[in-house]
Amino acid sequence: MSIGHALLGLLETGPRHGYDLKRAYDERFGHDRPLAYGQVYSTLSRLLRNGLVVESGTEAGGGPERKRYAITDAGVTDVGEWLVTPEKPQVYLQSTLYTKVVLALMSGRSAEEVLDSQRAAHLKVMRELTARKQDGDLADQLICDHALFHLEADLRWLELTAARLADLAEQVGA
């Protein structure tokens, strides 16, 4: 995800200082990976340098004065274009899981064991995400659903590969 674009999007609701942007980002998007303050301020510095935000005053805080930032017209245009630009679909044609299965077959190890251990790891994470989803708000539920759908696709692949192991073993010469 583009941190800069996320901060620009947050600034569209009104001017904010860096601390407030970090808090809003972490609340909406950073449940598992909160932003570091340094990342917020270095991103704001870059956005300022590129003319996508401007300083819009300062406010007193518990320590030094806090600079407030506002999005510029160029920033609104930039985030608008980013929002409608499709993300490149992730195609996993060189999968680590596939590599492990083939190498297990080539070395005479148990490819079934590779698939079984991976299946168990996927199911564990899926149980954790399902529990998190039940306790979460709508945003957290949607994020968990996204991850669960990807894990389900992996599980389907694991099952398909298990069903084809004999043919794959023959092809790789194991």
Helices and strands as residue ranges (DSSP letters): H 3-11, E 16-17, H 18-28, H 37-49, E 53-59, E 66-71, H 73-84, H 96-107, H 111-135, H 138-163, H 165-172
